[in-house]
C-alpha cells in the first residue's frame, strides 16, 4: 500500500511514550488535534516507546482512562495522515508494519533528520 | 530573537522547570525577548500558587513571577491539563463549586490553541520536558 506521508509541514509532534501508564501520549495527541483544527498541516513521529501507541487492539483497561486508540482513529478526520514510525524502535519491540493500527511510514535516522528539518515547529511529548 | 518556552515537567519532580528558568533568565540577559512560557502536561503544577518549597531550594513559583514582573513574559497554562490536576483560578473554582483557587495572575489559564499560535508567532519555541 502506498503511504502518503510528506516529510514537510507546519508542525511535527514527536510522541515518545506508550499509550498506558501516563498521559504523555494523550496530551501530545491533543496538541496535534488542536493544531490541525487551527488549519495547520501536522505530522506525527512515533519514536522510542511511542511506537507502541500504534500497536493494534489497544483497550481502555480497568483504570477508567480513556485510552488513545479512539483518538488515533480520529486523526484522519483532522487530515492528519502524515504518520511516521521509528524503524529501530519497531524492531526493538518486534513489531511489523502490518501490526499497526494505522498506516505509517517507516522512518530511519535520515528520514527523522528530514522530518525535523522539514517542519517549522516541533513539539516533543 | 523572539522566544517562547514550553514547560512539560512538574517543579521539583524533574529538572525541566529548573532548566527552563535558567534558559529564560539567560535569554533575557542576552537581550532576547521571551514572549511567553506555556505550561502543559505536568508542567502546569508550576502555576500552583500555594507552593512552599524549603528555603534552601530555588523558589520556582516566585522565579516565574519575577520573570513576568521584570520582562513582561506571559505565563500561560493549558486549562484542560490544569483543571484535571486541581489547578483552578478563581473563575474556574467558582464554576466547579470549589471552595478555593490554586492559580492566580500573572499565571493565566488558556487553551492549547495559544500554544499553537505562539509556535507560529515567535522565532524559536523551545520545549523543556523530562
gemmi code that builds the backbone of each chain (N, CA, C; Angstrom):
import gemmi

chains = {
    "A": [
        ("UNK", (0.845, -1.192, 0.000), (0.000, 0.000, 0.000), (0.883, 1.245, 0.000)),
        ("UNK", (0.598, 2.150, -0.904), (1.362, 3.402, -0.939), (0.896, 4.306, 0.197)),
        ("UNK", (1.847, 4.816, 0.911), (1.520, 5.678, 2.044), (1.972, 7.096, 1.733)),
        ("UNK", (1.022, 8.013, 1.779), (1.362, 9.406, 1.507), (1.737, 10.091, 2.812)),
        ("UNK", (3.012, 10.226, 3.063), (3.457, 10.850, 4.301), (4.558, 11.854, 4.001)),
        ("UNK", (4.169, 13.070, 3.653), (5.178, 14.056, 3.329), (6.057, 14.349, 4.536)),
        ("UNK", (7.309, 14.706, 4.272), (8.216, 14.965, 5.389), (8.311, 16.455, 5.692)),
        ("UNK", (7.342, 17.221, 5.168), (7.325, 18.649, 5.490), (5.933, 19.043, 5.998)),
        ("UNK", (5.865, 20.182, 6.684), (4.584, 20.657, 7.203), (4.812, 21.776, 8.190)),
        ("UNK", (3.698, 22.219, 8.824), (3.812, 23.304, 9.809), (4.335, 22.790, 11.151)),
        ("UNK", (3.807, 21.640, 11.553), (4.090, 21.154, 12.914), (4.409, 19.660, 12.895)),
        ("UNK", (5.497, 19.299, 13.572), (5.817, 17.894, 13.812), (5.634, 17.620, 15.300)),
        ("UNK", (4.783, 16.650, 15.628), (4.598, 16.251, 17.022), (5.313, 14.912, 17.215)),
        ("UNK", (6.271, 14.889, 18.139), (7.027, 13.666, 18.422), (6.440, 13.010, 19.665)),
        ("UNK", (6.034, 11.753, 19.521), (5.393, 11.019, 20.610), (6.347, 9.918, 21.063)),
        ("UNK", (6.821, 10.020, 22.306), (7.878, 9.131, 22.784), (7.395, 8.170, 23.863)),
        ("UNK", (6.100, 8.233, 24.192), (5.615, 7.429, 25.316), (4.530, 6.449, 24.881)),
        ("UNK", (4.459, 5.295, 25.554), (3.440, 4.290, 25.220), (2.058, 4.764, 25.676)),
        ("UNK", (1.009, 4.082, 25.208), (-0.348, 4.587, 25.431), (-0.841, 4.482, 26.871)),
        ("UNK", (-0.244, 3.644, 27.671), (-0.760, 3.461, 29.034), (0.320, 3.815, 30.049)),
        ("UNK", (-0.086, 4.138, 31.253), (0.889, 4.409, 32.307), (1.175, 5.881, 32.511)),
        ("UNK", (0.827, 6.710, 31.554), (0.999, 8.157, 31.725), (0.083, 8.862, 30.739)),
        ("UNK", (-0.059, 10.180, 30.890), (-0.924, 10.928, 29.973), (-0.122, 11.587, 28.851)),
        ("UNK", (1.156, 11.240, 28.723), (2.003, 11.872, 27.706), (1.422, 11.739, 26.307)),
        ("UNK", (1.078, 10.516, 25.937), (0.611, 10.277, 24.572), (-0.686, 11.038, 24.313)),
        ("UNK", (-1.592, 10.944, 25.279), (-2.897, 11.583, 25.108), (-2.750, 13.102, 24.968)),
        ("UNK", (-1.924, 13.704, 25.820), (-1.794, 15.158, 25.772), (-1.005, 15.593, 24.534)),
        ("UNK", (-0.119, 14.736, 24.064), (0.589, 15.036, 22.817), (-0.358, 15.004, 21.629)),
        ("UNK", (-1.221, 13.978, 21.603), (-2.207, 13.881, 20.519), (-3.172, 15.059, 20.560)),
        ("UNK", (-3.545, 15.482, 21.779), (-4.440, 16.647, 21.911), (-3.828, 17.876, 21.233)),
        ("UNK", (-2.537, 18.079, 21.455), (-1.862, 19.236, 20.847), (-1.903, 19.132, 19.319)),
        ("UNK", (-1.707, 17.907, 18.806), (-1.745, 17.707, 17.355), (-3.130, 18.011, 16.797)),
        ("UNK", (-4.168, 17.542, 17.505), (-5.538, 17.751, 17.030), (-5.902, 19.235, 17.035)),
        ("UNK", (-5.493, 19.934, 18.088), (-5.799, 21.369, 18.157), (-5.109, 22.114, 17.014)),
        ("UNK", (-3.852, 21.768, 16.772), (-3.123, 22.431, 15.686), (-3.813, 22.176, 14.343)),
        ("UNK", (-4.257, 20.938, 14.134), (-4.936, 20.603, 12.883), (-6.253, 21.369, 12.773)),
        ("UNK", (-6.953, 21.484, 13.910), (-8.220, 22.225, 13.914), (-7.984, 23.702, 13.590)),
        ("UNK", (-6.776, 24.192, 13.878), (-6.407, 25.569, 13.554), (-5.898, 25.704, 12.123)),
        ("UNK", (-6.000, 24.621, 11.366), (-5.648, 24.697, 9.953), (-4.187, 24.440, 9.635)),
        ("UNK", (-3.425, 23.938, 10.623), (-2.013, 23.659, 10.364), (-1.860, 22.251, 9.764)),
        ("UNK", (-0.823, 22.090, 8.949), (-0.517, 20.743, 8.479), (0.395, 20.081, 9.511)),
        ("UNK", (-0.070, 18.940, 10.016), (0.573, 18.302, 11.163), (1.100, 16.927, 10.778)),
        ("UNK", (2.328, 16.633, 11.185), (2.888, 15.292, 11.048), (3.143, 14.720, 12.440)),
        ("UNK", (3.051, 13.398, 12.541), (3.344, 12.730, 13.804), (4.531, 11.796, 13.613)),
        ("UNK", (5.425, 11.797, 14.590), (6.523, 10.826, 14.603), (6.418, 10.014, 15.895)),
        ("UNK", (6.178, 8.713, 15.742), (6.141, 7.813, 16.898), (7.553, 7.269, 17.078)),
        ("UNK", (8.153, 7.607, 18.214), (9.563, 7.329, 18.406), (9.768, 6.598, 19.733)),
        ("UNK", (10.764, 5.726, 19.804), (11.035, 5.009, 21.051), (9.810, 4.233, 21.510)),
        ("UNK", (9.528, 4.283, 22.816), (8.360, 3.573, 23.349), (7.058, 4.031, 22.699)),
        ("UNK", (7.081, 5.220, 22.087), (5.886, 5.769, 21.455), (5.348, 4.903, 20.318)),
        ("UNK", (6.197, 4.036, 19.737), (5.698, 3.196, 18.633), (4.614, 2.241, 19.129)),
        ("UNK", (4.623, 1.945, 20.427), (3.617, 1.024, 20.978), (2.212, 1.596, 20.853)),
        ("UNK", (2.109, 2.908, 20.727), (0.798, 3.542, 20.572), (0.090, 3.009, 19.339)),
        ("UNK", (0.876, 2.608, 18.336), (0.290, 2.180, 17.065), (-0.040, 0.684, 17.030)),
        ("UNK", (0.347, -0.059, 18.070), (0.039, -1.493, 18.082), (-1.476, -1.679, 18.099)),
        ("UNK", (-1.945, -2.597, 17.234), (-3.391, -2.825, 17.105), (-4.008, -3.373, 18.386)),
        ("UNK", (-5.311, -3.147, 18.542), (-6.075, -3.826, 19.590), (-5.963, -3.216, 20.971)),
        ("UNK", (-5.607, -1.940, 21.059), (-5.492, -1.296, 22.380), (-6.872, -1.184, 23.029)),
        ("UNK", (-6.931, -1.519, 24.302), (-8.168, -1.384, 25.069), (-8.015, -0.232, 26.069)),
        ("UNK", (-9.133, 0.121, 26.699), (-9.035, 1.184, 27.691), (-8.619, 0.643, 29.054)),
        ("UNK", (-8.906, -0.631, 29.343), (-8.475, -1.217, 30.602), (-9.357, -0.817, 31.764)),
        ("UNK", (-9.030, -1.349, 32.958), (-9.916, -1.184, 34.121), (-9.690, 0.094, 34.914)),
        ("UNK", (-8.770, 0.949, 34.524), (-8.411, 2.078, 35.385), (-9.263, 3.319, 35.148)),
        ("UNK", (-10.178, 3.240, 34.167), (-11.023, 4.400, 33.923), (-10.388, 5.422, 33.006)),
        ("UNK", (-9.215, 5.084, 32.442), (-8.604, 6.015, 31.480), (-9.262, 5.809, 30.127)),
        ("UNK", (-9.238, 6.843, 29.322), (-9.932, 6.756, 28.041), (-9.146, 5.961, 26.999)),
        ("UNK", (-7.839, 5.847, 27.163), (-7.036, 5.201, 26.137), (-6.884, 6.127, 24.943)),
        ("UNK", (-6.090, 5.688, 23.970), (-5.808, 6.579, 22.847), (-6.159, 5.980, 21.492)),
        ("UNK", (-6.574, 4.696, 21.468), (-6.874, 4.065, 20.184), (-7.961, 4.843, 19.437)),
        ("UNK", (-8.987, 5.280, 20.172), (-10.091, 6.007, 19.533), (-9.597, 7.345, 18.981)),
        ("UNK", (-8.681, 7.984, 19.714), (-8.127, 9.259, 19.237), (-7.335, 9.044, 17.952)),
        ("UNK", (-6.575, 7.950, 17.904), (-5.801, 7.660, 16.692), (-6.731, 7.489, 15.493)),
        ("UNK", (-7.884, 6.844, 15.733), (-8.841, 6.662, 14.636), (-9.413, 7.986, 14.142)),
        ("UNK", (-9.374, 9.012, 15.007), (-9.921, 10.323, 14.624), (-8.944, 11.157, 13.802)),
        ("UNK", (-7.683, 10.745, 13.774), (-6.663, 11.595, 13.133), (-7.013, 11.938, 11.690)),
        ("UNK", (-7.549, 10.931, 10.964), (-7.823, 11.183, 9.537), (-8.926, 12.226, 9.369)),
        ("UNK", (-9.867, 12.270, 10.342), (-10.912, 13.296, 10.279), (-10.323, 14.697, 10.388)),
        ("UNK", (-9.171, 14.785, 11.033), (-8.488, 16.076, 11.189), (-7.427, 16.278, 10.093)),
        ("UNK", (-7.469, 15.429, 9.079), (-6.489, 15.488, 7.986), (-5.057, 15.290, 8.473)),
        ("UNK", (-4.902, 14.553, 9.550), (-3.540, 14.211, 9.985), (-3.237, 12.807, 9.434)),
        ("UNK", (-2.591, 12.765, 8.273), (-2.272, 11.458, 7.704), (-0.785, 11.307, 7.417)),
        ("UNK", (-0.004, 12.267, 7.874), (1.438, 12.168, 7.738), (1.991, 11.531, 9.013)),
        ("UNK", (2.002, 10.194, 9.024), (2.406, 9.450, 10.220), (3.728, 8.735, 9.952)),
        ("UNK", (4.628, 8.821, 10.907), (5.952, 8.231, 10.752), (6.284, 7.430, 12.001)),
        ("UNK", (6.926, 6.286, 11.804), (7.236, 5.445, 12.953), (8.709, 5.051, 12.876)),
        ("UNK", (9.390, 5.166, 14.005), (10.835, 4.942, 14.029), (11.162, 3.466, 13.804)),
        ("UNK", (12.004, 3.213, 12.820), (12.314, 1.846, 12.404), (12.983, 1.031, 13.515)),
        ("UNK", (13.998, 1.602, 14.143), (14.742, 0.817, 15.137), (13.867, 0.480, 16.341)),
        ("UNK", (12.950, 1.375, 16.694), (12.060, 1.109, 17.832), (11.082, -0.011, 17.488)),
        ("UNK", (10.562, 0.014, 16.241), (9.677, -1.075, 15.809), (10.389, -2.414, 15.944)),
        ("UNK", (11.631, -2.452, 15.485), (12.402, -3.705, 15.542), (12.626, -4.137, 16.982)),
        ("UNK", (12.891, -3.161, 17.825), (13.167, -3.477, 19.236), (11.960, -4.147, 19.885)),
        ("UNK", (10.769, -3.727, 19.483), (9.554, -4.301, 20.070), (9.010, -5.463, 19.238)),
        ("UNK", (9.735, -5.862, 18.181), (9.288, -6.977, 17.361), (7.996, -6.683, 16.615)),
        ("UNK", (7.763, -5.430, 16.278), (6.538, -5.061, 15.563), (6.814, -4.920, 14.066)),
        ("UNK", (5.824, -5.280, 13.275), (5.916, -5.075, 11.826), (4.815, -4.113, 11.399)),
        ("UNK", (5.009, -3.523, 10.207), (4.071, -2.507, 9.719), (2.637, -3.041, 9.706)),
        ("UNK", (2.455, -4.321, 9.365), (1.096, -4.854, 9.243), (0.407, -4.992, 10.606)),
        ("UNK", (1.167, -4.886, 11.682), (0.571, -4.994, 13.021), (0.141, -3.638, 13.579)),
        ("UNK", (0.312, -2.602, 12.769), (-0.004, -1.256, 13.266), (-1.457, -0.890, 12.976)),
        ("UNK", (-2.015, -0.101, 13.860), (-3.422, 0.312, 13.759), (-3.648, 1.215, 12.551)),
        ("UNK", (-2.648, 2.033, 12.215), (-2.763, 2.982, 11.115), (-1.546, 2.847, 10.198)),
        ("UNK", (-1.726, 3.161, 8.907), (-0.567, 3.125, 8.014), (0.403, 4.250, 8.362)),
        ("UNK", (1.655, 3.863, 8.552), (2.674, 4.859, 8.887), (3.930, 4.556, 8.092)),
        ("UNK", (4.633, 5.600, 7.756), (5.879, 5.419, 7.018), (6.998, 5.055, 7.994)),
        ("UNK", (7.748, 4.019, 7.630), (8.876, 3.603, 8.475), (10.004, 4.625, 8.302)),
        ("UNK", (10.490, 5.144, 9.422), (11.489, 6.211, 9.352), (12.831, 5.753, 9.919)),
        ("UNK", (13.876, 5.819, 9.090), (15.222, 5.565, 9.607), (15.827, 6.899, 10.061)),
        ("UNK", (17.077, 6.861, 10.465), (17.716, 8.065, 11.003), (17.671, 9.238, 10.042)),
        ("UNK", (17.949, 8.968, 8.763), (17.948, 10.052, 7.775), (16.551, 10.659, 7.631)),
        ("UNK", (15.541, 9.781, 7.598), (14.169, 10.287, 7.446), (13.801, 11.170, 8.624)),
        ("UNK", (14.232, 10.765, 9.820), (13.910, 11.560, 11.011), (14.589, 12.925, 10.929)),
        ("UNK", (15.825, 12.954, 10.429), (16.504, 14.243, 10.232), (15.710, 15.132, 9.288)),
        ("UNK", (15.219, 14.519, 8.195), (14.439, 15.293, 7.225), (13.140, 15.816, 7.839)),
        ("UNK", (12.518, 14.971, 8.666), (11.286, 15.399, 9.332), (11.551, 16.611, 10.218)),
        ("UNK", (12.618, 16.527, 11.007), (12.926, 17.625, 11.934), (13.217, 18.904, 11.164)),
        ("UNK", (13.923, 18.766, 10.035), (14.293, 19.947, 9.250), (13.104, 20.481, 8.454)),
        ("UNK", (12.146, 19.600, 8.156), (11.081, 19.966, 7.228), (9.854, 20.589, 7.879)),
        ("UNK", (9.868, 20.733, 9.205), (8.726, 21.333, 9.893), (9.162, 22.591, 10.619)),
        ("UNK", (8.325, 23.600, 10.541), (8.664, 24.877, 11.144), (8.690, 24.785, 12.663)),
        ("UNK", (7.796, 23.970, 13.197), (7.686, 23.848, 14.651), (7.681, 22.361, 15.026)),
        ("UNK", (8.424, 22.035, 16.081), (8.465, 20.661, 16.578), (8.075, 20.667, 18.049)),
        ("UNK", (7.095, 19.861, 18.404), (6.723, 19.715, 19.821), (6.993, 18.274, 20.242)),
        ("UNK", (7.616, 18.121, 21.406), (8.046, 16.797, 21.862), (7.264, 16.373, 23.095)),
        ("UNK", (6.681, 15.199, 23.016), (5.929, 14.665, 24.164), (6.424, 13.283, 24.520)),
    ],
    "B": [
        ("UNK", (16.112, 37.915, 19.158), (15.089, 36.982, 18.700), (13.918, 36.918, 19.675)),
        ("UNK", (12.767, 36.570, 19.133), (11.581, 36.369, 19.986), (11.455, 34.870, 20.326)),
        ("UNK", (11.443, 34.596, 21.625), (11.404, 33.214, 22.097), (10.109, 32.927, 22.864)),
        ("UNK", (9.747, 31.647, 22.906), (8.742, 31.151, 23.847), (9.230, 29.793, 24.347)),
        ("UNK", (8.825, 29.433, 25.554), (9.210, 28.140, 26.116), (7.966, 27.302, 26.375)),
        ("UNK", (8.111, 25.998, 26.177), (7.075, 25.038, 26.550), (7.637, 24.193, 27.683)),
        ("UNK", (6.993, 24.244, 28.846), (7.479, 23.510, 30.020), (6.509, 22.368, 30.318)),
        ("UNK", (7.023, 21.138, 30.322), (6.159, 19.963, 30.494), (6.493, 19.139, 31.735)),
        ("UNK", (7.467, 19.600, 32.528), (7.860, 18.849, 33.714), (7.345, 19.514, 34.984)),
        ("UNK", (6.973, 18.695, 35.969), (6.498, 19.232, 37.246), (7.669, 19.825, 38.029)),
        ("UNK", (7.428, 20.930, 38.744), (8.510, 21.520, 39.532), (8.970, 20.545, 40.612)),
        ("UNK", (10.277, 20.502, 40.852), (10.899, 19.685, 41.904), (10.843, 18.181, 41.623)),
        ("UNK", (9.988, 17.729, 40.702), (9.971, 16.306, 40.352), (10.970, 16.005, 39.257)),
        ("UNK", (11.166, 16.967, 38.373), (12.113, 16.769, 37.279), (12.911, 18.051, 37.086)),
        ("UNK", (13.923, 17.947, 36.259), (14.828, 19.085, 36.049), (14.241, 20.117, 35.087)),
        ("UNK", (13.175, 19.727, 34.383), (12.691, 20.545, 33.266), (12.441, 22.004, 33.653)),
        ("UNK", (11.745, 22.230, 34.769), (11.409, 23.600, 35.164), (12.660, 24.395, 35.523)),
        ("UNK", (13.568, 23.758, 36.268), (14.823, 24.427, 36.646), (15.598, 24.848, 35.391)),
        ("UNK", (15.729, 23.915, 34.456), (16.487, 24.208, 33.230), (15.798, 25.309, 32.423)),
        ("UNK", (14.469, 25.244, 32.365), (13.721, 26.248, 31.597), (13.948, 27.638, 32.188)),
        ("UNK", (13.941, 27.731, 33.510), (14.147, 29.023, 34.162), (15.550, 29.565, 33.909)),
        ("UNK", (16.541, 28.686, 33.982), (17.919, 29.124, 33.724), (18.047, 29.610, 32.285)),
        ("UNK", (17.416, 28.877, 31.373), (17.448, 29.276, 29.965), (16.744, 30.620, 29.791)),
        ("UNK", (15.605, 30.770, 30.496), (14.811, 32.002, 30.379), (15.620, 33.212, 30.848)),
        ("UNK", (16.260, 33.095, 32.010), (16.992, 34.251, 32.543), (18.187, 34.577, 31.658)),
        ("UNK", (18.817, 33.565, 31.089), (19.956, 33.813, 30.188), (19.497, 34.498, 28.908)),
        ("UNK", (18.345, 34.045, 28.383), (17.790, 34.654, 27.170), (17.630, 36.160, 27.321)),
        ("UNK", (16.953, 36.561, 28.394), (16.668, 37.983, 28.552), (17.952, 38.750, 28.870)),
        ("UNK", (18.879, 38.094, 29.588), (20.155, 38.757, 29.894), (20.945, 39.038, 28.612)),
        ("UNK", (20.739, 38.212, 27.601), (21.451, 38.392, 26.336), (20.690, 39.312, 25.376)),
        ("UNK", (19.590, 39.878, 25.847), (18.881, 40.855, 25.020), (17.784, 40.281, 24.140)),
        ("UNK", (17.494, 38.989, 24.294), (16.381, 38.418, 23.525), (15.062, 38.715, 24.235)),
        ("UNK", (13.980, 38.566, 23.490), (12.660, 38.770, 24.086), (12.027, 37.411, 24.375)),
        ("UNK", (11.617, 37.205, 25.615), (10.905, 35.978, 25.960), (9.417, 36.320, 26.049)),
        ("UNK", (8.695, 35.992, 25.001), (7.300, 36.403, 24.884), (6.423, 35.695, 25.907)),
        ("UNK", (6.603, 34.386, 26.007), (5.692, 33.615, 26.847), (6.316, 32.301, 27.287)),
        ("UNK", (5.890, 31.832, 28.448), (6.177, 30.459, 28.860), (4.836, 29.750, 28.924)),
        ("UNK", (4.728, 28.640, 28.204), (3.480, 27.879, 28.183), (3.683, 26.601, 28.994)),
        ("UNK", (2.786, 26.362, 29.947), (2.894, 25.196, 30.826), (1.856, 24.153, 30.404)),
        ("UNK", (2.356, 22.937, 30.158), (1.473, 21.867, 29.688), (1.893, 20.573, 30.378)),
        ("UNK", (1.042, 19.539, 30.265), (1.309, 18.260, 30.927), (1.586, 18.554, 32.411)),
        ("UNK", (2.522, 17.842, 33.058), (2.777, 18.093, 34.477), (3.411, 19.453, 34.736)),
        ("UNK", (3.805, 20.140, 33.690), (4.355, 21.487, 33.840), (3.356, 22.464, 34.445)),
        ("UNK", (2.069, 22.140, 34.360), (1.049, 23.062, 34.890), (1.196, 23.259, 36.402)),
        ("UNK", (1.824, 22.280, 37.086), (1.998, 22.436, 38.540), (2.888, 23.627, 38.888)),
        ("UNK", (3.655, 24.123, 37.936), (4.452, 25.328, 38.182), (3.572, 26.513, 38.555)),
        ("UNK", (2.290, 26.443, 38.197), (1.380, 27.563, 38.441), (0.686, 27.472, 39.799)),
        ("UNK", (1.009, 26.446, 40.602), (0.338, 26.278, 41.895), (0.774, 27.385, 42.851)),
        ("UNK", (-0.157, 28.260, 43.203), (0.211, 29.445, 43.984), (0.567, 29.107, 45.414)),
        ("UNK", (0.193, 27.900, 45.875), (0.458, 27.533, 47.272), (1.794, 26.813, 47.452)),
        ("UNK", (2.579, 26.722, 46.402), (3.864, 26.021, 46.500), (4.709, 26.639, 47.614)),
        ("UNK", (5.219, 25.796, 48.503), (6.010, 26.286, 49.634), (7.268, 25.435, 49.792)),
        ("UNK", (8.242, 25.628, 48.900), (9.463, 24.817, 48.956), (10.337, 25.230, 50.143)),
        ("UNK", (11.223, 24.348, 50.596), (12.153, 24.702, 51.677), (12.986, 25.926, 51.284)),
        ("UNK", (13.403, 26.698, 52.284), (14.068, 27.971, 52.000), (15.412, 27.817, 51.298)),
        ("UNK", (16.032, 26.633, 51.448), (17.344, 26.475, 50.815), (17.245, 25.856, 49.421)),
        ("UNK", (16.036, 25.871, 48.842), (15.876, 25.413, 47.463), (15.336, 26.550, 46.615)),
        ("UNK", (15.603, 26.515, 45.302), (15.079, 27.575, 44.438), (13.552, 27.643, 44.534)),
        ("UNK", (13.023, 28.871, 44.624), (11.566, 29.029, 44.667), (11.080, 29.263, 43.236)),
        ("UNK", (10.693, 28.167, 42.594), (10.372, 28.244, 41.166), (9.176, 29.150, 40.906)),
        ("UNK", (8.138, 29.045, 41.748), (6.932, 29.845, 41.530), (7.269, 31.338, 41.545)),
        ("UNK", (8.038, 31.737, 42.566), (8.421, 33.154, 42.653), (9.300, 33.563, 41.476)),
        ("UNK", (10.144, 32.644, 41.027), (11.039, 32.958, 39.908), (10.239, 33.208, 38.624)),
        ("UNK", (9.209, 32.407, 38.400), (8.347, 32.641, 37.230), (7.657, 33.998, 37.335)),
        ("UNK", (7.180, 34.319, 38.545), (6.512, 35.613, 38.744), (7.467, 36.771, 38.463)),
        ("UNK", (8.710, 36.641, 38.910), (9.704, 37.696, 38.669), (9.931, 37.889, 37.178)),
        ("UNK", (9.968, 36.773, 36.473), (10.176, 36.842, 35.025), (9.082, 37.690, 34.376)),
        ("UNK", (7.855, 37.474, 34.842), (6.733, 38.258, 34.325), (6.868, 39.729, 34.728)),
        ("UNK", (7.173, 39.966, 36.015), (7.220, 41.339, 36.527), (8.331, 42.144, 35.849)),
        ("UNK", (9.465, 41.507, 35.628), (10.627, 42.254, 35.128), (10.691, 42.320, 33.609)),
        ("UNK", (10.140, 41.339, 32.935), (10.303, 41.288, 31.481), (8.997, 41.156, 30.718)),
        ("UNK", (7.879, 41.149, 31.449), (6.585, 41.087, 30.776), (6.274, 39.748, 30.124)),
        ("UNK", (7.026, 38.717, 30.495), (6.786, 37.395, 29.908), (5.421, 36.861, 30.350)),
        ("UNK", (4.606, 36.447, 29.394), (3.314, 35.869, 29.742), (3.505, 34.473, 30.309)),
        ("UNK", (2.688, 34.122, 31.287), (2.749, 32.791, 31.896), (1.427, 32.093, 31.601)),
        ("UNK", (1.412, 31.275, 30.559), (0.171, 30.667, 30.091), (0.106, 29.200, 30.503)),
        ("UNK", (-1.062, 28.778, 30.951), (-1.235, 27.428, 31.480), (-2.371, 26.754, 30.715)),
        ("UNK", (-2.121, 25.560, 30.201), (-3.176, 24.844, 29.468), (-4.331, 24.535, 30.418)),
        ("UNK", (-5.497, 25.008, 30.079), (-6.632, 24.890, 31.012), (-7.091, 23.443, 31.173)),
        ("UNK", (-7.065, 22.668, 30.102), (-7.525, 21.275, 30.190), (-6.577, 20.458, 31.064)),
        ("UNK", (-5.263, 20.657, 30.859), (-4.276, 19.937, 31.663), (-4.333, 20.397, 33.115)),
        ("UNK", (-4.657, 21.672, 33.337), (-4.667, 22.234, 34.692), (-5.881, 21.753, 35.491)),
        ("UNK", (-7.059, 21.828, 34.892), (-8.283, 21.512, 35.640), (-8.260, 20.086, 36.168)),
        ("UNK", (-7.814, 19.141, 35.330), (-7.869, 17.758, 35.793), (-6.810, 17.485, 36.855)),
        ("UNK", (-5.866, 18.416, 37.014), (-4.839, 18.244, 38.052), (-5.105, 19.137, 39.267)),
        ("UNK", (-6.285, 19.740, 39.323), (-6.639, 20.519, 40.509), (-6.095, 21.930, 40.506)),
        ("UNK", (-5.761, 22.455, 39.334), (-5.246, 23.816, 39.248), (-6.314, 24.701, 38.631)),
        ("UNK", (-6.988, 25.481, 39.472), (-8.115, 26.300, 39.040), (-7.908, 27.746, 39.476)),
        ("UNK", (-8.225, 28.668, 38.598), (-8.223, 30.068, 39.019), (-9.581, 30.371, 39.685)),
        ("UNK", (-9.757, 31.619, 40.119), (-10.974, 31.943, 40.873), (-12.240, 31.648, 40.073)),
        ("UNK", (-12.180, 31.993, 38.788), (-13.362, 31.823, 37.940), (-13.712, 30.343, 37.784)),
        ("UNK", (-12.713, 29.527, 37.530), (-12.967, 28.095, 37.350), (-13.372, 27.442, 38.669)),
        ("UNK", (-12.778, 27.915, 39.776), (-13.142, 27.361, 41.085), (-14.627, 27.599, 41.363)),
        ("UNK", (-15.076, 28.809, 41.025), (-16.477, 29.130, 41.239), (-17.369, 28.279, 40.336)),
        ("UNK", (-16.935, 28.157, 39.086), (-17.720, 27.406, 38.106), (-17.860, 25.932, 38.506)),
        ("UNK", (-16.815, 25.393, 39.157), (-16.841, 23.981, 39.536), (-17.229, 23.785, 41.000)),
        ("UNK", (-17.644, 24.865, 41.657), (-18.112, 24.753, 43.040), (-17.019, 24.410, 44.036)),
        ("UNK", (-15.812, 24.899, 43.794), (-14.703, 24.621, 44.721), (-14.546, 25.789, 45.697)),
        ("UNK", (-14.091, 25.464, 46.915), (-14.037, 26.496, 47.956), (-12.774, 27.360, 47.862)),
        ("UNK", (-11.811, 26.969, 47.082), (-10.595, 27.781, 46.958), (-10.034, 27.681, 45.561)),
        ("UNK", (-9.102, 28.572, 45.264), (-8.466, 28.504, 43.947), (-6.965, 28.322, 44.117)),
        ("UNK", (-6.330, 27.751, 43.112), (-4.914, 27.408, 43.217), (-4.064, 28.123, 42.171)),
        ("UNK", (-4.697, 28.878, 41.280), (-3.962, 29.618, 40.252), (-4.415, 31.070, 40.284)),
        ("UNK", (-3.473, 31.990, 40.208), (-3.847, 33.402, 40.157), (-2.870, 34.135, 39.243)),
        ("UNK", (-3.235, 35.355, 38.793), (-2.330, 36.108, 37.944), (-0.982, 36.291, 38.644)),
        ("UNK", (0.118, 36.374, 37.912), (0.187, 36.538, 36.464), (0.019, 35.261, 35.657)),
        ("UNK", (-0.176, 34.104, 36.333), (-0.443, 32.883, 35.569), (-1.861, 32.971, 35.018)),
        ("UNK", (-2.041, 32.510, 33.815), (-3.342, 32.633, 33.172), (-3.723, 31.309, 32.511)),
        ("UNK", (-4.931, 30.839, 32.811), (-5.410, 29.605, 32.180), (-5.857, 29.924, 30.761)),
        ("UNK", (-5.404, 29.108, 29.830), (-5.722, 29.388, 28.432), (-5.763, 28.075, 27.655)),
        ("UNK", (-6.156, 28.148, 26.393), (-6.328, 26.931, 25.606), (-5.053, 26.527, 24.871)),
        ("UNK", (-5.055, 25.279, 24.413), (-3.901, 24.777, 23.658), (-3.683, 25.554, 22.366)),
        ("UNK", (-4.762, 26.160, 21.866), (-4.639, 26.962, 20.648), (-3.609, 28.074, 20.808)),
        ("UNK", (-3.491, 28.579, 22.055), (-2.497, 29.627, 22.326), (-1.084, 29.112, 22.106)),
        ("UNK", (-0.874, 27.835, 22.442), (0.456, 27.239, 22.228), (0.771, 27.182, 20.735)),
        ("UNK", (-0.232, 26.803, 19.950), (-0.032, 26.711, 18.502), (0.220, 28.106, 17.927)),
        ("UNK", (-0.549, 29.090, 18.396), (-0.333, 30.481, 17.976), (1.081, 30.939, 18.303)),
        ("UNK", (1.500, 30.627, 19.539), (2.853, 31.008, 19.963), (3.895, 30.443, 19.015)),
        ("UNK", (3.719, 29.154, 18.700), (4.674, 28.476, 17.832), (4.825, 29.173, 16.495)),
        ("UNK", (3.733, 29.783, 16.036), (3.787, 30.475, 14.747), (4.292, 31.906, 14.894)),
        ("UNK", (4.145, 32.480, 16.102), (4.421, 33.903, 16.276), (5.812, 34.239, 16.779)),
        ("UNK", (6.598, 33.243, 17.158), (7.948, 33.526, 17.684), (8.998, 32.922, 16.746)),
        ("UNK", (10.244, 33.358, 16.942), (11.323, 32.789, 16.123), (11.701, 31.386, 16.624)),
        ("UNK", (11.634, 31.183, 17.932), (12.004, 29.892, 18.494), (11.052, 29.517, 19.625)),
        ("UNK", (10.535, 28.283, 19.585), (9.793, 27.746, 20.725), (10.588, 26.551, 21.215)),
        ("UNK", (11.052, 26.603, 22.466), (11.933, 25.561, 22.995), (11.195, 24.762, 24.048)),
        ("UNK", (11.194, 23.435, 23.888), (10.479, 22.543, 24.818), (11.403, 22.054, 25.938)),
        ("UNK", (10.904, 22.103, 27.167), (11.610, 21.510, 28.297), (10.729, 20.401, 28.862)),
        ("UNK", (11.133, 19.163, 28.606), (10.337, 18.009, 29.022), (11.232, 17.026, 29.761)),
        ("UNK", (10.708, 16.316, 30.754), (11.527, 15.307, 31.423), (11.786, 14.126, 30.497)),
    ],
}
model = gemmi.Model(1)
for chain_id, residues in chains.items():
    chain = gemmi.Chain(chain_id)
    for i, (resn, *xyz) in enumerate(residues, 1):
        res = gemmi.Residue()
        res.name, res.seqid = resn, gemmi.SeqId(i, " ")
        for name, pos in zip(("N", "CA", "C"), xyz):
            atom = gemmi.Atom()
            atom.name, atom.element = name, gemmi.Element(name[0])
            atom.pos, atom.b_iso = gemmi.Position(*pos), 0.0
            res.add_atom(atom)
        chain.add_residue(res)
    model.add_chain(chain)
structure = gemmi.Structure()
structure.add_model(model)
structure.setup_entities()
